[in-house]
Amino acid sequence: MDEWEFMEAKLLRASRSGRVCITCQHFTYGTDAHCRTLLGCKLQSKQLDQGEHLTKKCRHWLTRRERQVGWCPEAA
């Protein structure tokens, strides 16, 4: 993720609901060599600026798989 480019501002739009990057199926995070948190989108292979994961979303937003089918569907 460290080598990913940052997402362009025109791809993200403000959201006033729970449908933001952090609640998306494609959201991911990690750390760099200096232990700084990196936020990103697996679908677009791009990093998110700090804080944007809480207030923005893109047109590819999907509900997290755990919320769709439950935490452990194989045990059902």
C-alpha positions in Angstrom: 0.0 0.0 0.0 2.9 2.3 0.6 3.6 2.5 -3.2 -0.1 3.4 -4.1 -0.9 6.9 -5.3 -3.4 9.0 -3.5 -7.0 9.1 -4.7 -8.0 12.1 -6.7 -10.5 14.4 -4.9 -12.9 14.3 -7.9 -13.5 10.6 -7.3 -14.8 11.1 -3.8 -17.9 12.9 -2.7 -19.1 14.0 0.7 -21.5 11.7 2.6 -23.6 12.6 5.6 -24.7 9.0 6.2 -23.0 5.8 7.3 -22.0 5.1 3.7 -18.5 6.3 3.9 -15.1 4.7 3.0 -14.5 3.1 6.4 -17.8 1.1 6.1 -17.1 -0.1 2.5 -16.2 -3.6 1.5 -13.1 -2.3 -0.4 -11.6 -0.3 2.5 -8.3 -1.4 3.8 -5.6 -0.1 6.1 -2.0 -0.8 7.0 1.2 0.9 8.2 4.3 2.2 6.5 8.0 1.7 7.6 7.6 4.5 10.1 4.5 2.9 11.7 2.1 5.6 10.3 -1.4 4.4 9.4 -2.2 4.2 5.7 -5.8 4.1 4.5 -6.8 2.8 1.1 -9.2 1.4 -1.4 -8.4 -2.2 -2.5 -10.7 -1.8 -5.6 -8.9 1.2 -7.0 -5.5 0.5 -5.4 -5.2 4.1 -4.1 -4.5 5.7 -0.7 -7.0 7.9 1.0 -5.9 11.2 2.7 -6.2 11.1 6.5 -9.8 11.8 7.6 -11.4 11.3 4.3 -12.4 7.7 5.2 -14.8 9.1 7.7 -16.6 11.7 5.6 -16.4 10.6 1.9 -17.4 7.8 -0.4 -17.0 6.9 -4.1 -19.5 5.4 -6.5 -18.2 1.9 -5.9 -19.3 1.9 -2.2 -20.5 -1.6 -1.1 -21.7 -2.7 2.3 -19.2 -4.9 4.2 -19.6 -8.6 3.6 -19.9 -9.3 7.3 -23.0 -7.1 7.5 -24.6 -8.6 4.5 -24.5 -12.3 5.5 -23.5 -12.2 9.2 -20.2 -12.5 10.9 -19.7 -16.3 10.4 -22.1 -17.6 7.7 -20.3 -21.0 7.4 -21.3 -21.9 11.0 -25.0 -21.4 10.3 
